[in-house]
Amino acid sequence: MKKYAIEVKQLSKIYKLYPKPADRLKESINPLGKKYHTDFNATSELDLMIPEGETVGILGKNGAGKSTLLKMITGVLKPTSGTIKVNGKIAALLELGAGFNPEYSGIENIYLNGMFMGFTKEEITEKIPAILQFADIGDFIHRPVKTYSSGMFARLAFAVAINVEPDILIVDEALSVGDVAFQTKCFRKFNEFKEKGKTILFVTHSLETVLRYCTHAVVINDGRKVAEGTPKEMVDLYKKILVNLYDVSEDFKINKSYSPSEEGEWRVFYQENQARLEYGNKEVEIVDYGIFDENNQLISKIISDELIYIKMKVRFNELVQDPIFAFTIKDLKGNELSGTNTWFQNLDTGSFKAGDSLTVTFSQKVNLQSGYYTLSLGCTGFTGTNEDLVVYHRLYDVIAFETTMFKKIVGVYDIDSTIHIVKN
């Protein structure tokens, strides 16, 4: 039989929200039992079974109920209804510095946390060298933790959590504040835990982390479990929720069909970038744009090995011959990383008169290192006997998007190298 580290059944957490602090008192003394509050369901009838030895990522938008769930599992919060069964010792990093006394030094907080976990002073003393080695914060270990940076807080908290020999490790976004070297060390420790059959449960907004390290994933929305399954399936589902293309109101299983056709319908799915740059004479005008997946659904998060489609709708306001259509991808510092246009591709686009319109589609995989990037679009051309370049319309940094690559690479772009080793 499969053994479960965590068993959650019909778990609900309801908060009472009062318009004014005084309303709480009014409600408590009202002889007729009048209610002054409204109920907020942080989680609602949530079921979750975590098998031993799994590394499970929980995905969901802000306010979905992820952190509330973890706090109830660890006993920080008491559920309104439902049951939780935990089989094994838990170590948790729920919030940065949670369980730490800011006035105590790092060493004193190690002993404090260890005693919370049920260890004797002698047992904690034995673990001190391993904790200090992993945290690697130097002499700060003897200073009050209120003087620590967020990175040092994370180092010490994680070092304590993994060295108290837990059966279950629960992490709530605490690793996002550490530097790259520290995060690499943490995930290496995750792999060691997995090899020892330990259970890891963590909340993250990083799709790369879920794809690379998890054996299972769960999607939560509005306090309810939408679905669970393989990391790839759940990441795809989460991306739909982010752009409101997944209907969770009816049985949590209805995928909205999306067949955009009207002007302006695509771009409204993207948050407008106030820093975008737009210019040109608009003899040709880019009236709409979007990034689509293979199911013709708008996306803002791209998986590196998936085919995507960059589309722009164009309207002609004058007679134009052989316009050039282009896109460029830049990093957040503004460095141009890649792009192409119809002229580079030796594609004759033809002649268009005022009133004509068309859709331009660029199809490719975006094999960029995991991170955030911007998309720029443009329409230019050559006119006159001297073939001077004319800019019809350029839209710089109109879409911000995120890429997830679960291969490990050096640098920005995956050159998709194949390696052969032959013994001589």
N, C-alpha and C positions, 0 to 999 in steps of 0.2 A: 504493500500500500504506500501511496505517496504521502510523505510527511510534510506538514506545513509549519513554517516558522511563525507566520502571522495569519490569523483567521478573523476576518471582519464580517459581521452579518447585520444587515438592516441598520446601519449606523447613521444616526442623524444628530446634528448639532444645530439648535435653534437659539439665536440671540434675540433678546428683546430690545428694540430700538425706541428710544423716547425722544420726542421733538425737543423737550427741555428737561434739564436735570430735575426740576421740581416735580415733573410729571411722575417720576418714580415714587416719590413720597405720596402724591395724591392717590395713586393707584393702590398703594399699600394700606391706606387708611379709609378708602372709599367704602361706605357700608353696603352699597349696592353691587360692589365688585366690578365697577366700571373699568374698562381697559383704556389706558392712555398710550399703550405701546403698539407697535407693529412687529410682527415676527419676521426675522430674516433667517432663512435656511442656509447656513454655511455648508452643510452636507445634508443629503436627504436619502435615506434608505439605501445606503451604499454597501455593497457586498464586495469583498476582496479577499482572495486566498493566495498567499505568497508561499510557494513551496520552498523548502530548505535548499540552500545552495544557489538560489537564483539571484541575479543582479537585475533589479526591476527599476525602471525609470517611470516617473509619473509626470505626464504632460498635461498642460492646461493653461488657459489664459490667466492673467492676474485676476484674483477674486474668484477663481473657480472652486476653491476649497481644498487645494493641495496641502497647504501648510496646516490648516485646521485638522485635516486627516492625520498628518504625522504627529501633531501635538496630542491628539487623542490616543494614538497607538502607544506613544511613549508615556502617557499618564499625566502630561502637563495640563491637558484639558479633560473635563469629564463630559462624556456624551449625554445628550438629552434622552436618547433611546438607542437600543441596539446593543450588541455585544462585541467585545474584543478579546481574543485569546492570543497570547504571545508565548511561544515555546522557546525559551532561551534568554540569555542575558543581552540586554540592549545597551548600546552606546549611541548617543545621538548628538548631532550638531544641528540644532534647530534654528538658532539665530546667532549672529556673531556675538560672542561673549556671554551667551546664555549660561547661567550657572556659575559665572565668575563674579567674584566680589571685586569691584574696581579699585578698592583701597588696598587690597592684598597684592603681594608680589606674585610673579608667575609661579615660583616654587610653592608658595602658600596656597595658591589656587589649584595646583596639581594635587596636593594633599586633600584639599577640600572636595574636589571632584571625585577623587579616589574613594573617600569615605562615603560619599553619596552612593557610589557603586557597590559599597559593602566590603571594601578592602580594609585591612588593618594598616596601621602606620608602617609596620615593618614590610608588608607586601608592597606598599606604594614606594617605599625607599628602594626596593629592588628594581622597580620599573623606571626610576628616575633617569638613569643613564640613557636608556633607549628613547625616552620621551625627549630629553634634551638634544640628543643627536638628531632626531627627526625634525624637531621644531627649528633648530639652528638659528636661534635669535640672540646668541651671545650673552653678554652681561645684562641684557634687558630682562633676563629671567629673574633677576633679583630686584627689579624695579616694580612699582605698582602698575597693574595692567591698564589703568586709566591713561597711562602715558604711551601706550602701544598704538601703533598704526593699525589699520584694519587688516593689513597683510600679516602682521605679527600676531594679532588676535587669532586669525585663521590658522596660522602655523601651530600655535600652542594648543588651540582647541582640538584640532585634528590629531595632533601628536598624542594628546591624552586619550582621545576616543579610541584610536586604533591599538593602543598599547595596554588597554585594560582587558584584553582578550575577550571581546564580545562575541556572541554567537550571531548577533544581528547588528549591523551598522546602518543608522538612519541619518541621512544628510539632506538638509534643506537649503540649497543654493549657497552654502557656506564657502564652497571652494571658488566661487566666481571672483572673490576679492584677492586671491593669491596671484603671484606672478607665474609666468609660464613654467619655470623650472619647478616651482613648488607644486603646481597642478600636475605636472608630469610625474613627480614623485608620488603624489596622492593616488593617481590612477594606476601606477605600478603596484602600489599597495592594494588597490582594489583587486588587481589580477591575482596577487598572492592570496587574498581572502577567498576569491573564487576557487582557487586550486585547493584550498583547505576545506571547502564545502561550507563556507560561511555565507550568510544571506545579507545582501546589500539592497537597501531601498532608498532612493533619493529623488528629490524634486529638482528639475532643471528646466531652463528655457533653451538649452543648447541641444539642437537636434543632432549635431555631430557627436556629442557625448553619448546620447541614447543609442545611435547607430553603431558607435565604435565599441562601447563597453557593456551594453545591456544584453541580457538573454531574453528579456520579456519587457513589455511596456504596457502602460495603462493611460487612457485619456479620460480626463475629468472635465466636465463643463457644468457650470451653475450648480455645483455641489453634488452632481450625480455622475456615476460612472457611465461614460458613453460606450466604451469598448475596451477590450484588452486583446493582445496578440503579439505578433512578432514586432520588433522595433521598426522595421521598414513599413509594415502596414499601419502602425500607430502614428508614425511620423507623417505619412501621407494623409491620414485622417485629420491630424492636428493642423496641418497646413490648410485643409478645407475649412476648418472651424475658424481659423484666423481671418479668412476673407469671407466669412458668412456664407459659404457654399455647402454647409452641412447642416441639415435640419435636425436638431436634437429635441424638438418639441413633440414629435409623434413617434413614439416607440424607439427613438434614437437610431433609426435604421434608414431614414429616407434621404437619399442624395438628391439635391436639387439639380435639375438639368439647367444648363446655361448656354444659351445661344444668342449672344449679344449681336445687335444689329444697328441700333440707333447711335447717332453721334453723341459722344460724351459718355457713353455707357461704360466703357472700359475704364477710363482713367479715374472715375469716382471711387474705385476700389482701393486706390493708393492715397496715402496721406500726402497732401500737397507740400512740396519742399519750398519753403519760403526763400531759400538761398538759390533757387534755380535761376538760370540765365536764359533769356529769350530774345532773339532779334532776327531780322531779315525783312525783305520788302513784301513778303506774303503774297507774291504772285502765285506761289504754290504754298499751301498752308497745311500743316500737320494738325488735324482736328481731333484725333484720338489715338490712343496707344495703350499697350498692355503686354504682359508676359504670360504666355499660356503653357499649360502642360499638354501631354498627349491626349487628354480627355477634353481638350478645349476649355479648360477651366483656368481662370485668372489665378496667378500665384505671385507671392513675394518672397518665397523661400525655395531655393533650387537645390536639388540633389545632383552631385557632380556627374553621375553616370546616366542621367536621364536626358532625353531629348526634349528641348524646349523651343518655343516659337516666340520671337519678338515681332510684334505686329504694330503697324501704324497705318491709320486711315489718312488719306491725303485728298485735298480738294484743290482744284485748279481754278484760279481766278483770272488768269490770262492765258493766251496761247503760249505754250512752252514746248521746246524740242529737247528730247533726251535729258530729262532731269536725272540727277544723281541722288540716290537714297542711301543713307548711311546710319550706322549706329556705332557707339563707342562705350566701352566699360572703363570706369575709373575707380581707383581706391578712394578712401575717405580723405586722403591728403591731396587729391586732385590729380594724381599721376595717371596718365592714360596707359591702360594695361593691354587692351586688345580692342579690335573692332574691324569693320570692313565696310565696303560700299559697292554699289552696282558698277561703278567705273573700274575699280580694282578687279572685279570679277568679270570684266569684259562683257557686260550685259547691256545690250541696247534696249533702252526703256521705251522709246517711241515718241510720238507726237500727241499732245493733248490740247484741247481747246477749253475756254472758260466754261465752267459748269461740270466738267468731267470730274470723276472721283475714282479712287482705286484703293486697294489694301496691299501694302507691301509686307511680306513675311520673310524673316530671316530664321532659318532652322539650324540648330546646332546644339552641342553639349557645351556647358560652361564649366570647364575643368579647372576652376580656380580654387585655391586654398580656402578652407572654411573662413568666413568673415563677412564683412559688410561692404557693399559696393554700390555705385550709382550707374544708371543708364542714361546716355545722351542720344538724341536722335537729330537727324538733319536732312535737309533737302537743298541741294545746290545745283549749279550747272555752268556751262560755258556759253557765252553769247558774243555776238559781234565778230568782225573779221579777225580781231586779235585774240578771239576766244578768251575773253576775260572771265575770271571766276565771279559768279554772282551768287549771293546767298539768298535763297528764297525764304527759308525758315529753319532756324536752329533752336532746339530745346535742350539745354545742358542740365544734367542732373535731375531729370524729371521723375525718375523712379529710383527709390532706394530699395535694394533687395539683399537677401542673405543667401550665402552658399554654404552647403554642407558637403564636405569630402571625408569619407571614412577610410581613405587610404592615407598613409603617412608619406608626405613628400617634403622635399627641401625647396624653399622659395615660395613663389606665388602660383605657378602654373604647373599642372601635371603634364609632363611630356610623354606619359604613357609608355615608358621604356619596358622592353622585354629583355630578360637576362637569361643567357645560356651559359652553363658551366660544364666544361668537358675536361675530364681527367686525362692528362697526357701520358 
